[in-house]
Amino acid sequence: MPIGAQPPGRRGTVEEPYSPLNLRLILAAFGFVVCTVLAVLLFRTGWTVPGWLLLAWALVAVVDMIVVQLRRRARRRAESGRDHSLFE
């Protein structure tokens, strides 16, 4: 799967992107923090299976943050460094 500013074949354009990347990055970071903290609490109380599940979700959030950051960099290169608000 190529990681560019916009996935091929999607409805969005450079002016109106398909996904608000900045918001998606913040939400993935929030999910990582919440899942990690809850996993640590579950491990301390002895609930290992739910703890491992939350750690798996935290890993998914990290992968999502990496993909979003790569797409943000590609968008910045395509648009010559133009800044975007949270919802763009």
N, C-alpha and C positions, 0 to 999 in steps of 0.2 A: 504494500500500500504506500503510495507516495505521500509524503508529508509536505504539503505546500501551504500557501496562504488559504486556500479553499479546496476541499476535496473535489475531485473531478465529477462532473455530472450533477452537482447540487444547484439549488435554486438561487443562491446568493450571488452577489457581485462584490467587487472591491468596495464600492460605496455602501452597500447594504449586505454585510456578511451573513452567512448562514448560521453561524454560531457566535455569540458574544464571548470572545476568547478571554478577555480580562475577567469577566464575571465567572466564567467556567474555571479559570485558574484559582480564583479566590475560593470558590466552592469546593474544589478538589483539595486545597490546602486545609480548609476547615474540616472536611471529611477525614483527612489524614490525622489531624490532631485529635479529633473526637474518637476515632476508632482506636488510636494508639493509647490514649488515656483510659478508655473503657477496657481495652484488652489487658492493660497492666492491672487495673482494679480487679478484673475477673481472675487473672492468674493469682493475685494475692489472696483471693477468697477461695481458691481451689477449683474454680470452674474452668478447666483447661480447654475443653472443646469449644465453648463459645469464645474463649480468648483467642484461640487459633483462627477461628472464623473471622473475628474482627481484625486480626493481624493480616489475614488474606485480603480483606477489604481495604486496609491501610496500604497494602502493596499495590492494589488496583488504583488507589488514589495517587500514589507516587507515579505510576506509569502514565496516568492521565495528565498529571502535571507536566511530565516530560514531553508528551505529545503536544499539549497545548503550547508549551514554551517554544517548541520547534515551529509550530504553525504561526505563533506571534512573530518570531524572527523572520520567517519567510514573508509574512505580511509586511513587516517593516522594510525589508529589502525591496519588495515590490512597490511600495509606496514612498520610497526615499525618506524614511525616518519620521513620517507623520505620526503624532501622538494620538491615542484613542482614549475615550472616556471608558468608564467601567462597563457600560452596556454596549460597547462596539467591538 
